[in-house]
């Protein structure tokens, strides 16, 4: 799946999250992966960039992004 499709999928599943919050979540997971965390996906991760891998994990619901609440109106 393309990055744009994955991003759209995550944002559709999480209406309280915007693309900037998603970027922060991907960056945090990317740091974890680069510092030795193992991927939660059952794929060969040797040729996948850590940012793409982090986005795939979030899109599949394997990583829960907490802390984003609906803004008061």
PyMOL commands that set and color helices and strands:
alter all, ss='L'
color gray80, all
select helices_A, chain A and resi 3-13+19-34+50-59
alter helices_A, ss='H'
color red, helices_A
deselect
rebuild
show_as cartoon
